[in-house]
Amino acid sequence: MRLNLSDEPITADLLAEALSRSGSAVIAVQGTSMHPTLQMGWRVFLEPARGEELKVGEIAVFRGAHYLTIHRLVYRNTAPGGTTLVFRGDYNRLRERIDPAAVIGRVVAIEMPGKKGEAVRVELLKPDILARFYRLNQAASSLLGPLRPRLLPAEGAPGPFGRAARAVFSGLERLLSLLLPQSR
């Protein structure tokens, strides 16, 4: 979800500065890409974090071209040229490949309005079913990594096995997204 605090890159710099000075920050959620985990109008508590420190499955804030984004880290791609972090919103299918230096902080708690007559609640963010799924996927990928060259055709494009594996992964991802709590 994009945080339209302003269209100026200085917004990300100000948030990063606030996190480094105080050790925490609170920002409001705008957008629906992280629904139902994060909903519009809720506020999230951040702590400073570098991209290298994030665990797969954690939700983080990172710099975009002219906006800040809150998405979940779904995969860490480590290659000889460096590491790329792959983020995705829980509600959308688009994946974003991000340089670890673009990460500003991680979400540690959520402030949400209470139900009728109740006060505002703050909950610590704990690993959910999607976080566990992505962590399991990352572990399986690192274990099966040596087999990858034998499973892919010479040109590197995914063959029938690769396409089938992606379809199964995508289906599981959507199914598990449905199992996320619709409200906290």
N, C-alpha and C positions, 0 to 999 in steps of 0.2 A: 504494500500500500504506500502510496506516495504521500509525503507530508508537505502540503503546499504552504509552508510557513512563509515563504517568499520565493521568488524566482531567481534569487541571487545566491551564488555559491557561498557567500559570507554566512548564510544561515548554518550550513554544515560546520563552518569554522567556529562560529559562536557556540554551537552545541558541543563540539569537541573541546573547546576551551572551558566551558562550564563543567563538563565531565572531569576534565583533568584537574581543575581547581577544587571542586567540591566533592568529587568521587561519586556523584549521582546527579540525575536530572529526571524531570518528569515532562512528558510531552503527550499531547492528545492524538488519538488515532483518527485519521481521515481516510476514507476509502473502504473497500470491501474485500480486497485481495487476500486478507488473512482471516476472513470469516470462516468458521465460527469461533476460532481461537481468540481473535481480537475483533472487537466490533466498533463501528463508528461511534465516536463520543466517549469511549473509554479512554483512560489515561494509562500510560505505561511508565514504569520506573526503570531507568537505565543505569547501568554501571559501565565505566570505561572498559573497553576490551579491544585488543588488537585482533586482526583476522587470524593470525597464527594461533591464538589462544582459544578460539571458538571450537566447540565440539559439534560434530554433525548432529542435527536435530535441534540445535539452539536457535532462538529467534534473535536477530540482530538488526541494528540500524546501520545503513551504509550510505555513502554519497553516490548520487546519480549525477547526470549532467547538470541539471538545475534544480534538483530536488533531493530530499532524503527519502529512503525507502526502508520499511520494516518488513523483512521476510525471513523465512526459515532456511538455515544452511542445510542443504540436502546432500551435498557431495563435496569432497575435497579432492581435487585432481592435482596430483603431484607428478610433474614431468621434469626432465632434465633442464628445461628452460625456466622453471619456477613453479609456484603453486597458484592454482586458480580455485576460487571458491564459487560453488554453484548454489544459488539461492532460488527459492520458489515461494510464492504465496500459497497458502493452504487452499484457497478458493480458485486459483487459476492454474493453468498448465504451463505457462511461460516460465522458462528458466533463464536466470541472469548469471552470466559469468563475470565475476568481480575479482579485481586484484585485492589481495588481503589488506593493502594500505588504505583502501576505501572504507573499511569498517571503522565505525566510530564507537559503538558500544553494544552491549547485549541487554536484552529485556530480562529483568529479574522478577518483576511483580506487575500485577494488573490491578488498576482501580476501576471498579465498575459500579454503576448505580445499584442500589438495593431494590428489592422488590417492593411492592406497595407498602408504604409505611415503615420501611426499613432504612437504615442509614447506608451510606456509601461503604462498600466492602473493598478490602485490599487482599489479594491472594498472591502468594508466591507462585511463580511459574515453575511447574514441575514437568519432567519429561512425560509426554503423552504418547498415545499409540503411534502417531506419525514419527515422532522423534525416535522411538525404538525401532521402527521399520527402517528409517534412513540409516541408523547406526548399524543395524544388522546388514543392510545392503553394502555399506562401506566396508565392513569386516569381510563379507563374502567376496567383494570385489578385490580386496587386497590379497585374499587367499587364492582366488582363481585368476589373478592377474597374469601369472606365468603361462596359463593355458590360452590366453587371449590371442596371441599370434597364430596359434594353430586353428582357432575357430573362425578367424576372419579371413576373407579372401585376400589375395596379394595386393590388390589396389586399396585395401583398407576400408572399403564401404561394407556396411553390415550385410551379410547374406541372409538366407531364410532363417537360420538359427538366431542371428542377431535381431532380426525384425520380430520374430516370435517372442524372444526374451524381452524386448522393449514393450511389446503389446501386453504381455503378462504383468510386467512391472507397472505400467501405466494403469492397468485395470486394478491391481492391488492398491495402488496409490489412491485412486478414486474411491474405492470401497472403504479404505481406512479413513479417508477424509469424512465419509458419511458417519463414521463411528465416533467422531469428535463430539464432545458435549456441545449441544446447541446453546446452552446458557449455563453459566456457572453459578 
